[in-house]
Amino acid sequence: MLNNYFLTIKRLTNAETRIRDNLLMKIFGFIPLWMKPNHITAIRFFPSWLLFFHEIVGPGLVLFLVLFGFLGDMLDGALARKREQITDFGKVFDVVADKVLAIGVLWFLFSHNILALKLIIHMVLPEVLLVLYGIWFLFDRRVKLPEPNILGRFKFAFYLLGFAVLTASQLGGISVFLSSLGISFIVIGIILSWVSHTVYAQDVIGDFCRKLKD
């Protein structure tokens, strides 16, 4: 039963990746070959550090960085796959850029009392598991790193959508409707996060157990 569920998630992930990559390449196919995916990751990585200086960064810039980071995250992966420019460094750099953006926005929202600490904790805890997988991988190379799944991608999309709505609520003063909508998106993201980590655990631990049997 569970194996069928996990296989379905994998098939959906592959299908979503293929459709999204084809669409992005039709729109952004003009990007020259000398522009590598890691270049795009760097372009969205370095400005994200501005988010940690909440005293000088306003909601308008935060909203721009969130939307720009979301587009860049989709685009660098699509270019890497379609142009066969996937590198080990790029895999790590992409994840680090995502985390810097997410943590920076969380810091901005928390510093301005827009997002409650308990929600932030629920967002951070599942990500700690990914760090533990990475440490396990460093000490035992029989362990594989979790493969992306569609639930994790939707989770990140809902988080960024929630961040964008919450930030937009500050542009014209606090809007109760926008604030509630943004929180709702983040709660959906948290639920997807925990479910996607169940898939990650099955992927990593199941593969490790099979290797032990072999």
Secondary structure, DSSP 8 states (H G I E B T S, - for coil): -HHHHHHHHHHHHHHHHHHHHHHHHHHHTTS-TTS-HHHHHHHHHTGGGGGG-TTT--HHHHHHHHHHHHHHHHHHHHHHHHTT---HHHHHHHHHHHHHHHHHHHHHHHHTT-S-HHHHHHHHHHHHHHHHHHHHHHH-TTS------HHHHHHHHHHHHHHHHHHHTTTTS--HHHHHHHHHHHHHHHHHHHHHHHHHHHHHHHHHHHHHH-
